[in-house]
């Protein structure tokens, strides 16, 4: 079976683990020391890992090159959580066809897209062959 996990290289695993625990409303299900924290929410997986010193150059990229999109029940509450957990809000909420959204950043500058409303597309799980 194929499993998809978004994995984000981080500089400070403890800070980022605390941030995503607050934002996702649940702690990681798997923690491997000071190297990895794995979250699972509604069947989706997010891994945070701290690369070894000799690997860090391989994992450097411009912050904001991707957006983690989170559909939340209450956009204002999600924005308050981002701020309280050490992130910041990049833009005011705007109306979209599916609801409202705003951009935020986690403590290391990775972009988050916070959306309130229904996801615009539902992709069914593949059926076994």
Order of alpha helices (4+ residues) and beta strands (2+ residues): beta-alpha-beta-beta-beta-beta-alpha-beta-beta-beta-beta
